[in-house]
Amino acid sequence: MTPLPDQIADSLGRAAAAGVEPRAAAGLAICGMGGSAVGGLLAAATVGPRAQRQILVVRDYALPPWIGPDWTVLLSSYSGDTEETLACWDAAAHARRVAVTTGGALAERARAAGVPVVGLPSGMQPRDAVGYATVTALEVAALAGAAPDLRSELEAAVELLRIEDCEAEAGALAETLRDRVPVFCGAGLTAPVAYRWKCQFNENANRAAFSSELPELDHNEIEGWGDRSLLEPVFLEDTHAPARIARRFELTAEIIGGARRVLPRGASRSERLFWLVRLGDLLSLHVARLDGTDPAEIPNLLRLKAEL
Ligand code: F6R
């Protein structure tokens, strides 16, 4: 598997090289499923308050009806054969389309239609290509005028990830989650990261896990934490969180009887987000190792796709 910092570095400039021209759009819709959708969620969070247009992730067979010809639609599928994403390919024919994939039917259809294809290296698990998916979405967002160009911020994130190691932190956290069902909670920048941690726990460790986010969880879920026998709350906080959110994490942890609390390293949004993404990826691999599970195996997911 290509290490995360190498994926980020290797992705820079790929969209422009594939022929995606700078053209202001009314918004950017990123269509994909699972490991190919999470890059869109992470990209939108990385941009955060710097967004200049809406950046929307569609994990379904159809686009919202209000997406018009002035939108850019990024079809993201590692294999190029995911049926929901192919349905969105058809549904987006009236908009400017861009594909990001290793091949499959998506690449075939895009090439036949003269649509730019951002090619990805094959041979990875789709979920392992998260750096490629996220940075490609960021680049297309910038080319569509939905976000500023974050290249220098991403280059700094590559350096941070190459210098700073979080293997020991991931291993220690994995030990605390043995025989527990984690609930990963984030807010703002860390909300989609919490979701990524949950998905990696599911797919790499083949274990149940859930995710949720503040401030919403303070309005409902906070009442459901009476029984702590099985569930383990893990709070993904942010060193730059707004004061009210930081206070909510503090108080929520106190009220529910404690939580594991994790903070990112790095200064920029890109550094903090990717640092946490890598920590969660390593955590899921440590948990798989402790359980004796092969992280490459996703039998239920494959069976379902085969039987559909
Ligand atoms: C497998 C994985 C899945 C896939 C999803 C969509 O590693 O993470 O969530 O990403 O089933 O498939 P692709 O990415 O090929 O469109």
Residues whose N, C-alpha, C, O or C-beta is under 5 A from the ligand:
A	BS01	F6R	M33 G34 G35 S36 S76 S77 Y78 S79 G80 T82 Q125 P126 R127
